[in-house]
Amino acid sequence: MDTISYNPSVFFMALGFLLLALLFSAFKILREYERGVVFMLGRFYQVKGPGLIIVIPLIQQMVRVDLRTVVMDVPTQDVISRDNVSVKVNAVIYFRVIDAQKAIINVEDYLQATSQLAQTTLRSVLGQHELDEMLANREMLNTDIQAILDSRTDGWGIKVSNVEIKHVDLNETMVRAIARQAEAERTRRAKVIHASGEMEASAKLVTAAQTLAQEPNAILLRYLQTLTEIAGEKNSTILFPLPMELLKGVMDKTMPSDPHSATGDNVKPDDSDGR
């Protein structure tokens, strides 16, 4: 039976390589936007980084945390508004980790937790408003959702900086109803504007009539000006009323000077009885 020879040099070389590997594994490099949450024997030790840090192998463990802003797309949610209209809404939220210790210790997965909280908050807030408010007051709704998310994620070391509602999808029936409502609203506004214009025009006409009544010849000048404006149009027959004042001079010259000639007072009676 062969005996196994023991070589001390090989043992020390292997031990040296093991120590070197442990030594190199103790050095960690963290980028500027990264932090390392270090645990010693399972208990929180401190937050390190950025740059070169040392983590003692087998005794300390490190969890990397990214401090950059995360853009998360909230999946489409079915929302029933306060006026019982079913819509589909999706949004996007912007947030970042400001406390790496809370983000790792206080919540299991801060990304998943923030996503689920954003979905429930979106349905809850939009369900308290009517459809017209969802379509017209998006800025107000974005601010409300952002404030609620920011307050609820503060214990996780997360700062929600912005929330944007991207789409509010309606079914075809509701789209047609909104189109009819918009058409009716525009018709109402047109009628109101037309009535307001008529009222203003009537007030101006009264003022113009009062001005023209102060000078009788002013109305004649208006007639002549109107005749000048329509004289260029030769494609139609124009019936234009003339005031009697224009014909007064002509009638005075053509009628006899004796007022009784027009009434027949100078005509002799018919002597039909022979007298």
C-alpha positions as CSV (number, residue, x, y, z in Angstrom):
1,M,0.0,0.0,0.0
2,D,1.4,3.4,-1.1
3,T,1.7,6.1,1.5
4,I,0.4,9.6,0.7
5,S,3.2,12.0,1.0
6,Y,2.5,15.3,2.7
7,N,3.9,18.5,1.1
8,P,3.7,21.5,3.3
9,S,4.5,24.0,0.5
10,V,1.4,23.0,-1.4
11,F,-0.7,23.5,1.6
12,F,0.6,26.9,2.4
13,M,0.3,27.9,-1.3
14,A,-3.4,26.9,-1.3
15,L,-3.9,28.7,2.0
16,G,-2.3,31.8,0.6
17,F,-4.5,31.8,-2.5
18,L,-7.5,31.4,-0.2
19,L,-6.5,34.4,1.9
20,L,-5.8,36.5,-1.2
21,A,-9.3,35.6,-2.6
22,L,-10.9,36.6,0.7
23,L,-8.9,39.8,0.8
24,F,-9.9,40.8,-2.7
25,S,-13.5,39.9,-2.1
26,A,-13.5,42.4,0.8
27,F,-13.1,45.4,-1.5
28,K,-16.3,46.7,-3.1
29,I,-16.6,49.6,-5.5
30,L,-19.9,51.6,-5.5
31,R,-20.8,54.0,-8.2
32,E,-21.8,57.6,-7.4
33,Y,-25.5,56.7,-7.6
34,E,-25.2,53.6,-5.5
35,R,-25.2,53.0,-1.7
36,G,-24.4,49.8,0.2
37,V,-26.4,48.8,3.2
38,V,-24.0,46.7,5.3
39,F,-25.2,44.1,7.8
40,M,-22.8,42.6,10.4
41,L,-23.8,39.1,11.6
42,G,-27.4,39.8,10.5
43,R,-27.8,43.2,12.2
44,F,-27.7,46.6,10.5
45,Y,-24.3,48.1,10.6
46,Q,-24.2,51.2,8.4
47,V,-24.7,52.6,4.9
48,K,-21.5,52.9,2.9
49,G,-20.6,54.5,-0.4
50,P,-19.9,55.7,-2.9
51,G,-16.4,54.7,-3.9
52,L,-14.2,52.0,-2.5
53,I,-15.5,50.3,0.7
54,I,-14.4,47.2,2.7
55,V,-16.8,44.4,3.6
56,I,-15.4,41.8,5.9
57,P,-16.2,38.4,4.3
58,L,-18.3,35.8,6.2
59,I,-19.1,38.5,8.8
60,Q,-20.6,41.3,6.9
61,Q,-23.0,41.3,4.0
62,M,-23.9,44.2,1.7
63,V,-27.0,45.1,-0.3
64,R,-26.7,47.5,-3.1
65,V,-29.3,50.3,-3.5
66,D,-29.8,52.5,-6.6
67,L,-30.5,56.1,-5.8
68,R,-31.5,57.2,-9.4
69,T,-35.0,58.2,-10.3
70,V,-37.2,55.3,-11.3
71,V,-39.8,55.7,-14.0
72,M,-42.5,53.2,-13.4
73,D,-45.5,52.6,-15.7
74,V,-48.7,51.9,-13.7
75,P,-50.7,49.2,-15.6
76,T,-54.2,50.1,-16.9
77,Q,-56.8,50.2,-14.2
78,D,-60.5,49.9,-14.5
79,V,-62.0,52.8,-12.6
80,I,-65.7,53.6,-11.9
81,S,-66.1,57.4,-11.5
82,R,-68.4,59.0,-9.0
83,D,-71.1,59.4,-11.7
84,N,-71.0,55.7,-12.5
85,V,-68.9,55.8,-15.7
86,S,-66.5,53.0,-16.3
87,V,-63.1,54.1,-17.7
88,K,-59.7,52.7,-18.2
89,V,-56.8,54.8,-16.8
90,N,-53.1,54.3,-16.8
91,A,-50.4,56.5,-15.4
92,V,-46.6,56.9,-14.8
93,I,-44.9,57.7,-11.6
94,Y,-41.4,59.1,-10.9
95,F,-39.7,58.3,-7.6
96,R,-36.3,57.6,-6.1
97,V,-34.8,56.2,-2.9
98,I,-33.6,58.9,-0.4
99,D,-33.0,56.6,2.6
100,A,-31.3,53.3,1.6
101,Q,-31.6,51.9,5.1
102,K,-35.4,52.2,5.2
103,A,-35.8,51.0,1.6
104,I,-34.0,47.7,2.5
105,I,-35.1,47.1,6.1
106,N,-38.7,48.5,6.3
107,V,-40.1,46.8,3.1
108,E,-39.3,43.6,1.3
109,D,-39.3,44.9,-2.2
110,Y,-39.7,48.6,-2.5
111,L,-40.2,48.6,-6.3
112,Q,-43.1,46.1,-6.1
113,A,-44.6,47.7,-3.1
114,T,-44.6,51.2,-4.7
115,S,-46.1,49.7,-7.9
116,Q,-49.0,48.1,-6.0
117,L,-49.6,51.2,-3.9
118,A,-49.7,53.4,-7.0
119,Q,-52.4,51.1,-8.6
120,T,-54.6,51.1,-5.5
121,T,-54.2,54.9,-5.0
122,L,-55.0,55.6,-8.6
123,R,-58.3,53.7,-8.4
124,S,-59.2,55.2,-5.0
125,V,-58.6,58.8,-6.0
126,L,-60.2,58.7,-9.4
127,G,-63.2,56.9,-8.1
128,Q,-64.0,60.0,-6.0
129,H,-64.3,62.3,-9.0
130,E,-66.7,62.6,-11.9
131,L,-65.7,61.9,-15.5
132,D,-65.6,65.6,-16.5
133,E,-63.1,66.3,-13.7
134,M,-60.9,63.4,-14.9
135,L,-60.8,64.9,-18.4
136,A,-60.5,68.6,-17.5
137,N,-58.6,68.7,-14.2
138,R,-55.7,66.2,-14.7
139,E,-53.2,68.5,-13.0
140,M,-55.2,68.6,-9.8
141,L,-55.6,64.8,-9.9
142,N,-51.9,64.3,-10.5
143,T,-51.1,66.5,-7.5
144,D,-53.5,64.6,-5.2
145,I,-52.2,61.2,-6.2
146,Q,-48.6,62.4,-5.9
147,A,-49.2,63.8,-2.4
148,I,-50.9,60.6,-1.2
149,L,-48.1,58.3,-2.6
150,D,-45.4,60.5,-1.2
151,S,-46.9,60.4,2.3
152,R,-47.4,56.7,2.3
153,T,-44.0,55.8,1.0
154,D,-42.1,58.1,3.3
155,G,-41.7,55.2,5.8
156,W,-39.9,53.2,3.0
157,G,-37.4,55.9,2.4
158,I,-38.9,56.8,-1.0
159,K,-39.7,60.2,-2.5
160,V,-42.4,60.3,-5.1
161,S,-41.6,63.4,-7.2
162,N,-44.3,63.3,-9.9
163,V,-47.3,61.4,-11.1
164,E,-48.8,61.8,-14.6
165,I,-52.1,60.3,-15.8
166,K,-51.4,59.3,-19.4
167,H,-54.7,58.0,-20.9
168,V,-58.4,58.0,-19.9
169,D,-60.0,55.5,-22.3
170,L,-63.8,55.6,-22.8
171,N,-66.0,53.1,-24.6
172,E,-67.7,54.1,-27.9
173,T,-71.1,54.8,-26.3
174,M,-69.7,57.3,-23.9
175,V,-67.6,58.9,-26.7
176,R,-70.7,59.5,-28.7
177,A,-72.6,60.8,-25.7
178,I,-69.8,63.3,-25.0
179,A,-69.8,64.4,-28.6
180,R,-73.5,65.0,-28.5
181,Q,-73.1,67.0,-25.3
182,A,-70.3,69.1,-26.8
183,E,-72.5,69.8,-29.9
184,A,-75.4,70.8,-27.8
185,E,-73.2,73.1,-25.7
186,R,-71.8,74.8,-28.8
187,T,-75.4,75.3,-30.2
188,R,-76.4,76.9,-26.9
189,R,-73.4,79.2,-27.0
190,A,-74.2,80.1,-30.6
191,K,-77.7,81.0,-29.8
192,V,-76.7,83.1,-26.8
193,I,-74.1,84.9,-28.8
194,H,-76.6,85.6,-31.6
195,A,-79.2,86.9,-29.1
196,S,-76.6,89.1,-27.5
197,G,-75.6,90.5,-30.9
198,E,-79.2,91.2,-31.8
199,M,-79.7,93.1,-28.5
200,E,-76.5,95.2,-29.1
201,A,-77.6,95.8,-32.7
202,S,-81.0,97.0,-31.6
203,A,-79.5,99.4,-29.1
204,K,-77.2,100.8,-31.8
205,L,-80.2,101.2,-34.2
206,V,-82.1,103.1,-31.6
207,T,-79.2,105.4,-31.1
208,A,-78.8,105.9,-34.8
209,A,-82.5,106.6,-35.3
210,Q,-82.4,109.3,-32.6
211,T,-79.4,110.9,-34.3
212,L,-81.0,110.8,-37.8
213,A,-84.3,112.2,-36.4
214,Q,-82.5,115.4,-35.3
215,E,-81.8,116.4,-39.0
216,P,-84.5,115.4,-41.6
217,N,-82.0,115.6,-44.5
218,A,-79.7,113.1,-42.9
219,I,-82.0,110.2,-43.9
220,L,-82.0,111.4,-47.5
221,L,-78.2,111.3,-47.5
222,R,-78.4,107.7,-46.2
223,Y,-80.7,106.8,-49.0
224,L,-78.4,108.3,-51.6
225,Q,-75.4,106.5,-50.1
226,T,-77.2,103.2,-50.2
227,L,-78.1,103.8,-53.8
228,T,-74.4,104.4,-54.6
229,E,-73.4,101.2,-52.9
230,I,-75.8,99.0,-54.8
231,A,-75.5,100.8,-58.2
232,G,-72.5,98.6,-59.1
233,E,-74.5,95.4,-59.0
234,K,-76.2,94.9,-62.4
235,N,-77.2,91.3,-62.0
236,S,-80.5,91.9,-60.1
237,T,-83.5,94.2,-60.1
238,I,-83.5,96.6,-57.2
239,L,-86.8,97.9,-55.7
240,F,-85.8,100.9,-53.6
241,P,-88.4,102.9,-51.6
242,L,-88.3,106.7,-52.0
243,P,-89.5,109.0,-49.3
244,M,-92.2,111.5,-50.2
245,E,-89.9,114.4,-49.4
246,L,-87.9,113.7,-52.5
247,L,-91.1,114.1,-54.7
248,K,-92.6,117.0,-52.9
249,G,-91.0,119.7,-55.2
250,V,-92.0,117.8,-58.4
251,M,-95.6,117.3,-57.2
252,D,-95.9,121.0,-56.3
253,K,-95.0,122.0,-59.9
254,T,-97.2,119.5,-61.7
255,M,-100.4,120.1,-59.6
256,P,-102.5,123.2,-60.5
257,S,-102.3,126.3,-58.4
258,D,-106.1,126.6,-57.9
259,P,-107.0,124.2,-55.1
260,H,-110.5,123.9,-56.3
261,S,-109.4,122.5,-59.7
262,A,-108.5,119.2,-58.2
263,T,-111.7,118.8,-56.4
264,G,-114.0,119.7,-59.3
265,D,-115.7,122.7,-57.7
266,N,-115.6,124.8,-61.0
267,V,-117.5,122.2,-63.0
268,K,-121.0,123.2,-63.8
269,P,-123.8,121.0,-62.7
270,D,-125.5,118.9,-65.3
271,D,-128.9,120.5,-66.1
272,S,-130.7,117.3,-66.8
273,D,-134.1,118.6,-66.0
274,G,-134.1,121.2,-68.8
275,R,-134.1,124.2,-66.6
